């Protein structure tokens, strides 16, 4: 599934932990979603970046161990 960005371009969701880690290094953050068990990835501007839940959880786990 593709998501629509602010410029109305369709982008594929991030699927790998390293891709999510790159967003986090650039000032992004992982926040809880509308449902408690889902996570959302926001860039440094606060815009949502589509990402797989497995990639978000893996990056979140790696970050807490660092």
PDB file of N, CA, C and O in Angstrom:
ATOM      1  N   UNK A   1       0.845  -1.180   0.000  1.00  0.00           N
ATOM      2  CA  UNK A   1       0.000   0.000   0.000  1.00  0.00           C
ATOM      3  C   UNK A   1       0.888   1.241   0.000  1.00  0.00           C
ATOM      4  O   UNK A   1       1.894   1.286   0.708  1.00  0.00           O
ATOM      5  N   UNK A   2       0.526   2.227  -0.776  1.00  0.00           N
ATOM      6  CA  UNK A   2       1.297   3.453  -0.861  1.00  0.00           C
ATOM      7  C   UNK A   2       0.568   4.568  -0.129  1.00  0.00           C
ATOM      8  O   UNK A   2      -0.662   4.592  -0.083  1.00  0.00           O
ATOM      9  N   UNK A   3       1.321   5.478   0.436  1.00  0.00           N
ATOM     10  CA  UNK A   3       0.741   6.607   1.155  1.00  0.00           C
ATOM     11  C   UNK A   3       0.952   7.889   0.355  1.00  0.00           C
ATOM     12  O   UNK A   3       1.850   7.965  -0.484  1.00  0.00           O
ATOM     13  N   UNK A   4       0.131   8.881   0.615  1.00  0.00           N
ATOM     14  CA  UNK A   4       0.234  10.169  -0.064  1.00  0.00           C
ATOM     15  C   UNK A   4       0.962  11.137   0.859  1.00  0.00           C
ATOM     16  O   UNK A   4       0.575  11.297   2.017  1.00  0.00           O
ATOM     17  N   UNK A   5       2.001  11.780   0.363  1.00  0.00           N
ATOM     18  CA  UNK A   5       2.759  12.742   1.152  1.00  0.00           C
ATOM     19  C   UNK A   5       2.159  14.126   0.986  1.00  0.00           C
ATOM     20  O   UNK A   5       1.189  14.306   0.249  1.00  0.00           O
ATOM     21  N   UNK A   6       2.744  15.114   1.680  1.00  0.00           N
ATOM     22  CA  UNK A   6       2.209  16.467   1.603  1.00  0.00           C
ATOM     23  C   UNK A   6       2.255  17.044   0.191  1.00  0.00           C
ATOM     24  O   UNK A   6       1.454  17.920  -0.135  1.00  0.00           O
ATOM     25  N   UNK A   7       3.168  16.575  -0.650  1.00  0.00           N
ATOM     26  CA  UNK A   7       3.264  17.058  -2.028  1.00  0.00           C
ATOM     27  C   UNK A   7       2.427  16.201  -2.972  1.00  0.00           C
ATOM     28  O   UNK A   7       2.531  16.320  -4.193  1.00  0.00           O
ATOM     29  N   UNK A   8       1.591  15.332  -2.389  1.00  0.00           N
ATOM     30  CA  UNK A   8       0.671  14.488  -3.134  1.00  0.00           C
ATOM     31  C   UNK A   8       1.382  13.461  -4.010  1.00  0.00           C
ATOM     32  O   UNK A   8       0.832  13.004  -5.012  1.00  0.00           O
ATOM     33  N   UNK A   9       2.599  13.106  -3.631  1.00  0.00           N
ATOM     34  CA  UNK A   9       3.299  12.029  -4.311  1.00  0.00           C
ATOM     35  C   UNK A   9       3.100  10.772  -3.480  1.00  0.00           C
ATOM     36  O   UNK A   9       3.012  10.834  -2.254  1.00  0.00           O
ATOM     37  N   UNK A  10       3.032   9.658  -4.142  1.00  0.00           N
ATOM     38  CA  UNK A  10       2.836   8.404  -3.417  1.00  0.00           C
ATOM     39  C   UNK A  10       4.202   7.822  -3.078  1.00  0.00           C
ATOM     40  O   UNK A  10       5.084   7.741  -3.934  1.00  0.00           O
ATOM     41  N   UNK A  11       4.367   7.421  -1.836  1.00  0.00           N
ATOM     42  CA  UNK A  11       5.633   6.845  -1.401  1.00  0.00           C
ATOM     43  C   UNK A  11       5.373   5.493  -0.748  1.00  0.00           C
ATOM     44  O   UNK A  11       4.364   5.297  -0.071  1.00  0.00           O
ATOM     45  N   UNK A  12       6.281   4.586  -0.960  1.00  0.00           N
ATOM     46  CA  UNK A  12       6.170   3.265  -0.351  1.00  0.00           C
ATOM     47  C   UNK A  12       6.541   3.359   1.124  1.00  0.00           C
ATOM     48  O   UNK A  12       7.395   4.167   1.490  1.00  0.00           O
ATOM     49  N   UNK A  13       5.918   2.553   1.974  1.00  0.00           N
ATOM     50  CA  UNK A  13       6.251   2.595   3.397  1.00  0.00           C
ATOM     51  C   UNK A  13       7.667   2.054   3.648  1.00  0.00           C
ATOM     52  O   UNK A  13       8.171   1.216   2.900  1.00  0.00           O
ATOM     53  N   UNK A  14       8.283   2.550   4.704  1.00  0.00           N
ATOM     54  CA  UNK A  14       9.590   2.048   5.103  1.00  0.00           C
ATOM     55  C   UNK A  14       9.395   0.648   5.676  1.00  0.00           C
ATOM     56  O   UNK A  14       8.480   0.416   6.466  1.00  0.00           O
ATOM     57  N   UNK A  15      10.250  -0.273   5.279  1.00  0.00           N
ATOM     58  CA  UNK A  15      10.085  -1.668   5.699  1.00  0.00           C
ATOM     59  C   UNK A  15      11.244  -2.186   6.530  1.00  0.00           C
ATOM     60  O   UNK A  15      11.166  -3.289   7.071  1.00  0.00           O
ATOM     61  N   UNK A  16      12.312  -1.419   6.644  1.00  0.00           N
ATOM     62  CA  UNK A  16      13.515  -1.901   7.339  1.00  0.00           C
ATOM     63  C   UNK A  16      13.853  -1.022   8.535  1.00  0.00           C
ATOM     64  O   UNK A  16      13.610   0.185   8.542  1.00  0.00           O
ATOM     65  N   UNK A  17      14.426  -1.674   9.549  1.00  0.00           N
ATOM     66  CA  UNK A  17      14.824  -0.974  10.772  1.00  0.00           C
ATOM     67  C   UNK A  17      15.798   0.156  10.466  1.00  0.00           C
ATOM     68  O   UNK A  17      15.687   1.234  11.050  1.00  0.00           O
ATOM     69  N   UNK A  18      16.740  -0.064   9.570  1.00  0.00           N
ATOM     70  CA  UNK A  18      17.743   0.950   9.245  1.00  0.00           C
ATOM     71  C   UNK A  18      17.105   2.174   8.590  1.00  0.00           C
ATOM     72  O   UNK A  18      17.568   3.296   8.796  1.00  0.00           O
ATOM     73  N   UNK A  19      16.043   1.968   7.801  1.00  0.00           N
ATOM     74  CA  UNK A  19      15.349   3.096   7.180  1.00  0.00           C
ATOM     75  C   UNK A  19      14.676   3.961   8.246  1.00  0.00           C
ATOM     76  O   UNK A  19      14.729   5.190   8.183  1.00  0.00           O
ATOM     77  N   UNK A  20      14.046   3.314   9.221  1.00  0.00           N
ATOM     78  CA  UNK A  20      13.402   4.040  10.321  1.00  0.00           C
ATOM     79  C   UNK A  20      14.470   4.735  11.156  1.00  0.00           C
ATOM     80  O   UNK A  20      14.282   5.877  11.573  1.00  0.00           O
ATOM     81  N   UNK A  21      15.595   4.053  11.404  1.00  0.00           N
ATOM     82  CA  UNK A  21      16.683   4.646  12.188  1.00  0.00           C
ATOM     83  C   UNK A  21      17.217   5.912  11.520  1.00  0.00           C
ATOM     84  O   UNK A  21      17.570   6.871  12.207  1.00  0.00           O
ATOM     85  N   UNK A  22      17.279   5.923  10.201  1.00  0.00           N
ATOM     86  CA  UNK A  22      17.727   7.126   9.481  1.00  0.00           C
ATOM     87  C   UNK A  22      16.793   8.308   9.732  1.00  0.00           C
ATOM     88  O   UNK A  22      17.249   9.439   9.900  1.00  0.00           O
ATOM     89  N   UNK A  23      15.497   8.048   9.758  1.00  0.00           N
ATOM     90  CA  UNK A  23      14.518   9.111  10.030  1.00  0.00           C
ATOM     91  C   UNK A  23      14.690   9.608  11.463  1.00  0.00           C
ATOM     92  O   UNK A  23      14.624  10.810  11.720  1.00  0.00           O
ATOM     93  N   UNK A  24      14.909   8.682  12.393  1.00  0.00           N
ATOM     94  CA  UNK A  24      15.098   9.057  13.796  1.00  0.00           C
ATOM     95  C   UNK A  24      16.364   9.899  13.977  1.00  0.00           C
ATOM     96  O   UNK A  24      16.364  10.869  14.735  1.00  0.00           O
ATOM     97  N   UNK A  25      17.433   9.527  13.286  1.00  0.00           N
ATOM     98  CA  UNK A  25      18.682  10.292  13.362  1.00  0.00           C
ATOM     99  C   UNK A  25      18.515  11.704  12.812  1.00  0.00           C
ATOM    100  O   UNK A  25      19.201  12.631  13.242  1.00  0.00           O
ATOM    101  N   UNK A  26      17.602  11.860  11.863  1.00  0.00           N
ATOM    102  CA  UNK A  26      17.356  13.166  11.253  1.00  0.00           C
ATOM    103  C   UNK A  26      16.379  14.014  12.068  1.00  0.00           C
ATOM    104  O   UNK A  26      15.976  15.093  11.633  1.00  0.00           O
ATOM    105  N   UNK A  27      15.999  13.523  13.248  1.00  0.00           N
ATOM    106  CA  UNK A  27      15.110  14.298  14.113  1.00  0.00           C
ATOM    107  C   UNK A  27      13.692  13.785  14.179  1.00  0.00           C
ATOM    108  O   UNK A  27      12.837  14.429  14.788  1.00  0.00           O
ATOM    109  N   UNK A  28      13.416  12.654  13.575  1.00  0.00           N
ATOM    110  CA  UNK A  28      12.076  12.074  13.629  1.00  0.00           C
ATOM    111  C   UNK A  28      11.830  11.399  14.967  1.00  0.00           C
ATOM    112  O   UNK A  28      12.725  11.298  15.806  1.00  0.00           O
ATOM    113  N   UNK A  29      10.600  10.940  15.148  1.00  0.00           N
ATOM    114  CA  UNK A  29      10.265  10.259  16.401  1.00  0.00           C
ATOM    115  C   UNK A  29       9.158   9.242  16.169  1.00  0.00           C
ATOM    116  O   UNK A  29       8.369   9.354  15.230  1.00  0.00           O
ATOM    117  N   UNK A  30       9.122   8.257  17.042  1.00  0.00           N
ATOM    118  CA  UNK A  30       8.077   7.240  17.019  1.00  0.00           C
ATOM    119  C   UNK A  30       7.101   7.584  18.125  1.00  0.00           C
ATOM    120  O   UNK A  30       7.492   7.785  19.275  1.00  0.00           O
ATOM    121  N   UNK A  31       5.818   7.652  17.765  1.00  0.00           N
ATOM    122  CA  UNK A  31       4.783   8.018  18.728  1.00  0.00           C
ATOM    123  C   UNK A  31       3.659   6.980  18.685  1.00  0.00           C
ATOM    124  O   UNK A  31       3.499   6.278  17.686  1.00  0.00           O
ATOM    125  N   UNK A  32       2.877   6.882  19.772  1.00  0.00           N
ATOM    126  CA  UNK A  32       1.727   5.972  19.751  1.00  0.00           C
ATOM    127  C   UNK A  32       0.696   6.425  18.726  1.00  0.00           C
ATOM    128  O   UNK A  32       0.516   7.620  18.496  1.00  0.00           O
ATOM    129  N   UNK A  33       0.029   5.466  18.122  1.00  0.00           N
ATOM    130  CA  UNK A  33      -1.029   5.777  17.169  1.00  0.00           C
ATOM    131  C   UNK A  33      -2.371   5.920  17.860  1.00  0.00           C
ATOM    132  O   UNK A  33      -2.447   5.969  19.088  1.00  0.00           O
ATOM    133  N   UNK A  34      -3.425   5.988  17.066  1.00  0.00           N
ATOM    134  CA  UNK A  34      -4.776   6.143  17.605  1.00  0.00           C
ATOM    135  C   UNK A  34      -5.152   4.938  18.458  1.00  0.00           C
ATOM    136  O   UNK A  34      -5.813   5.079  19.487  1.00  0.00           O
ATOM    137  N   UNK A  35      -4.729   3.760  18.027  1.00  0.00           N
ATOM    138  CA  UNK A  35      -4.914   2.554  18.824  1.00  0.00           C
ATOM    139  C   UNK A  35      -3.632   2.339  19.600  1.00  0.00           C
ATOM    140  O   UNK A  35      -2.543   2.528  19.058  1.00  0.00           O
ATOM    141  N   UNK A  36      -3.740   1.955  20.836  1.00  0.00           N
ATOM    142  CA  UNK A  36      -2.582   1.828  21.709  1.00  0.00           C
ATOM    143  C   UNK A  36      -1.492   0.895  21.223  1.00  0.00           C
ATOM    144  O   UNK A  36      -0.321   1.090  21.548  1.00  0.00           O
ATOM    145  N   UNK A  37      -1.859  -0.123  20.443  1.00  0.00           N
ATOM    146  CA  UNK A  37      -0.870  -1.109  20.009  1.00  0.00           C
ATOM    147  C   UNK A  37      -0.180  -0.740  18.703  1.00  0.00           C
ATOM    148  O   UNK A  37       0.737  -1.443  18.278  1.00  0.00           O
ATOM    149  N   UNK A  38      -0.592   0.335  18.064  1.00  0.00           N
ATOM    150  CA  UNK A  38       0.031   0.760  16.809  1.00  0.00           C
ATOM    151  C   UNK A  38       0.936   1.959  17.039  1.00  0.00           C
ATOM    152  O   UNK A  38       0.668   2.805  17.892  1.00  0.00           O
ATOM    153  N   UNK A  39       2.017   2.016  16.261  1.00  0.00           N
ATOM    154  CA  UNK A  39       2.974   3.118  16.342  1.00  0.00           C
ATOM    155  C   UNK A  39       2.925   3.936  15.059  1.00  0.00           C
ATOM    156  O   UNK A  39       2.510   3.443  14.010  1.00  0.00           O
ATOM    157  N   UNK A  40       3.353   5.192  15.155  1.00  0.00           N
ATOM    158  CA  UNK A  40       3.455   6.081  13.991  1.00  0.00           C
ATOM    159  C   UNK A  40       4.849   6.674  13.959  1.00  0.00           C
ATOM    160  O   UNK A  40       5.442   6.930  15.007  1.00  0.00           O
ATOM    161  N   UNK A  41       5.371   6.893  12.774  1.00  0.00           N
ATOM    162  CA  UNK A  41       6.665   7.528  12.587  1.00  0.00           C
ATOM    163  C   UNK A  41       6.433   8.939  12.065  1.00  0.00           C
ATOM    164  O   UNK A  41       5.783   9.134  11.037  1.00  0.00           O
ATOM    165  N   UNK A  42       6.974   9.924  12.788  1.00  0.00           N
ATOM    166  CA  UNK A  42       6.863  11.315  12.372  1.00  0.00           C
ATOM    167  C   UNK A  42       8.240  11.837  12.018  1.00  0.00           C
ATOM    168  O   UNK A  42       9.222  11.509  12.683  1.00  0.00           O
ATOM    169  N   UNK A  43       8.318  12.652  10.968  1.00  0.00           N
ATOM    170  CA  UNK A  43       9.603  13.263  10.626  1.00  0.00           C
ATOM    171  C   UNK A  43       9.840  14.475  11.516  1.00  0.00           C
ATOM    172  O   UNK A  43       9.034  14.756  12.404  1.00  0.00           O
ATOM    173  N   UNK A  44      10.929  15.192  11.292  1.00  0.00           N
ATOM    174  CA  UNK A  44      11.285  16.338  12.132  1.00  0.00           C
ATOM    175  C   UNK A  44      10.253  17.458  12.051  1.00  0.00           C
ATOM    176  O   UNK A  44      10.196  18.304  12.944  1.00  0.00           O
ATOM    177  N   UNK A  45       9.443  17.480  11.005  1.00  0.00           N
ATOM    178  CA  UNK A  45       8.399  18.498  10.844  1.00  0.00           C
ATOM    179  C   UNK A  45       7.065  18.057  11.441  1.00  0.00           C
ATOM    180  O   UNK A  45       6.107  18.829  11.462  1.00  0.00           O
ATOM    181  N   UNK A  46       7.004  16.826  11.922  1.00  0.00           N
ATOM    182  CA  UNK A  46       5.765  16.315  12.503  1.00  0.00           C
ATOM    183  C   UNK A  46       4.840  15.646  11.505  1.00  0.00           C
ATOM    184  O   UNK A  46       3.715  15.287  11.853  1.00  0.00           O
ATOM    185  N   UNK A  47       5.297  15.470  10.259  1.00  0.00           N
ATOM    186  CA  UNK A  47       4.490  14.795   9.248  1.00  0.00           C
ATOM    187  C   UNK A  47       4.698  13.293   9.343  1.00  0.00           C
ATOM    188  O   UNK A  47       5.817  12.825   9.556  1.00  0.00           O
ATOM    189  N   UNK A  48       3.624  12.548   9.186  1.00  0.00           N
ATOM    190  CA  UNK A  48       3.704  11.098   9.304  1.00  0.00           C
ATOM    191  C   UNK A  48       4.400  10.491   8.094  1.00  0.00           C
ATOM    192  O   UNK A  48       4.146  10.872   6.951  1.00  0.00           O
ATOM    193  N   UNK A  49       5.278   9.543   8.370  1.00  0.00           N
ATOM    194  CA  UNK A  49       5.969   8.789   7.333  1.00  0.00           C
ATOM    195  C   UNK A  49       5.468   7.354   7.431  1.00  0.00           C
ATOM    196  O   UNK A  49       5.564   6.745   8.496  1.00  0.00           O
ATOM    197  N   UNK A  50       4.938   6.803   6.348  1.00  0.00           N
ATOM    198  CA  UNK A  50       4.427   5.441   6.410  1.00  0.00           C
ATOM    199  C   UNK A  50       5.563   4.441   6.654  1.00  0.00           C
ATOM    200  O   UNK A  50       6.606   4.489   6.002  1.00  0.00           O
ATOM    201  N   UNK A  51       5.333   3.545   7.601  1.00  0.00           N
ATOM    202  CA  UNK A  51       6.341   2.533   7.922  1.00  0.00           C
ATOM    203  C   UNK A  51       5.650   1.295   8.481  1.00  0.00           C
ATOM    204  O   UNK A  51       4.612   1.393   9.136  1.00  0.00           O
ATOM    205  N   UNK A  52       6.223   0.156   8.221  1.00  0.00           N
ATOM    206  CA  UNK A  52       5.692  -1.088   8.754  1.00  0.00           C
ATOM    207  C   UNK A  52       5.862  -1.107  10.266  1.00  0.00           C
ATOM    208  O   UNK A  52       6.844  -0.590  10.799  1.00  0.00           O
ATOM    209  N   UNK A  53       4.906  -1.702  10.942  1.00  0.00           N
ATOM    210  CA  UNK A  53       4.960  -1.806  12.397  1.00  0.00           C
ATOM    211  C   UNK A  53       6.193  -2.598  12.853  1.00  0.00           C
ATOM    212  O   UNK A  53       6.799  -2.267  13.872  1.00  0.00           O
ATOM    213  N   UNK A  54       6.560  -3.637  12.107  1.00  0.00           N
ATOM    214  CA  UNK A  54       7.728  -4.433  12.496  1.00  0.00           C
ATOM    215  C   UNK A  54       9.009  -3.602  12.436  1.00  0.00           C
ATOM    216  O   UNK A  54       9.882  -3.746  13.292  1.00  0.00           O
ATOM    217  N   UNK A  55       9.124  -2.738  11.436  1.00  0.00           N
ATOM    218  CA  UNK A  55      10.305  -1.875  11.322  1.00  0.00           C
ATOM    219  C   UNK A  55      10.327  -0.856  12.453  1.00  0.00           C
ATOM    220  O   UNK A  55      11.389  -0.568  13.005  1.00  0.00           O
ATOM    221  N   UNK A  56       9.160  -0.304  12.807  1.00  0.00           N
ATOM    222  CA  UNK A  56       9.084   0.665  13.906  1.00  0.00           C
ATOM    223  C   UNK A  56       9.464   0.023  15.227  1.00  0.00           C
ATOM    224  O   UNK A  56      10.233   0.589  16.004  1.00  0.00           O
ATOM    225  N   UNK A  57       8.917  -1.174  15.481  1.00  0.00           N
ATOM    226  CA  UNK A  57       9.213  -1.855  16.760  1.00  0.00           C
ATOM    227  C   UNK A  57      10.686  -2.273  16.845  1.00  0.00           C
ATOM    228  O   UNK A  57      11.300  -2.187  17.908  1.00  0.00           O
ATOM    229  N   UNK A  58      11.240  -2.719  15.733  1.00  0.00           N
ATOM    230  CA  UNK A  58      12.659  -3.106  15.728  1.00  0.00           C
ATOM    231  C   UNK A  58      13.551  -1.902  15.980  1.00  0.00           C
ATOM    232  O   UNK A  58      14.508  -1.996  16.749  1.00  0.00           O
ATOM    233  N   UNK A  59      13.257  -0.772  15.348  1.00  0.00           N
ATOM    234  CA  UNK A  59      14.061   0.438  15.556  1.00  0.00           C
ATOM    235  C   UNK A  59      13.888   0.963  16.967  1.00  0.00           C
ATOM    236  O   UNK A  59      14.842   1.456  17.569  1.00  0.00           O
ATOM    237  N   UNK A  60      12.687   0.863  17.497  1.00  0.00           N
ATOM    238  CA  UNK A  60      12.418   1.320  18.851  1.00  0.00           C
ATOM    239  C   UNK A  60      13.191   0.455  19.846  1.00  0.00           C
ATOM    240  O   UNK A  60      13.755   0.978  20.807  1.00  0.00           O
ATOM    241  N   UNK A  61      13.223  -0.843  19.632  1.00  0.00           N
ATOM    242  CA  UNK A  61      13.958  -1.746  20.508  1.00  0.00           C
ATOM    243  C   UNK A  61      15.457  -1.515  20.451  1.00  0.00           C
ATOM    244  O   UNK A  61      16.129  -1.544  21.481  1.00  0.00           O
ATOM    245  N   UNK A  62      15.991  -1.283  19.247  1.00  0.00           N
ATOM    246  CA  UNK A  62      17.416  -1.033  19.083  1.00  0.00           C
ATOM    247  C   UNK A  62      17.804   0.290  19.723  1.00  0.00           C
ATOM    248  O   UNK A  62      18.891   0.410  20.288  1.00  0.00           O
ATOM    249  N   UNK A  63      16.942   1.267  19.642  1.00  0.00           N
ATOM    250  CA  UNK A  63      17.235   2.577  20.211  1.00  0.00           C
ATOM    251  C   UNK A  63      17.256   2.531  21.735  1.00  0.00           C
ATOM    252  O   UNK A  63      18.063   3.209  22.372  1.00  0.00           O
ATOM    253  N   UNK A  64      16.363   1.727  22.318  1.00  0.00           N
ATOM    254  CA  UNK A  64      16.312   1.649  23.780  1.00  0.00           C
ATOM    255  C   UNK A  64      17.518   0.888  24.335  1.00  0.00           C
ATOM    256  O   UNK A  64      17.874   1.074  25.498  1.00  0.00           O
ATOM    257  N   UNK A  65      18.147   0.042  23.530  1.00  0.00           N
ATOM    258  CA  UNK A  65      19.323  -0.711  23.958  1.00  0.00           C
ATOM    259  C   UNK A  65      20.596   0.112  23.827  1.00  0.00           C
ATOM    260  O   UNK A  65      21.600  -0.194  24.470  1.00  0.00           O
ATOM    261  N   UNK A  66      20.564   1.156  23.000  1.00  0.00           N
ATOM    262  CA  UNK A  66      21.778   1.969  22.739  1.00  0.00           C
ATOM    263  C   UNK A  66      22.063   2.934  23.883  1.00  0.00           C
ATOM    264  O   UNK A  66      23.037   3.686  23.829  1.00  0.00           O
TER     265      UNK A  66
END
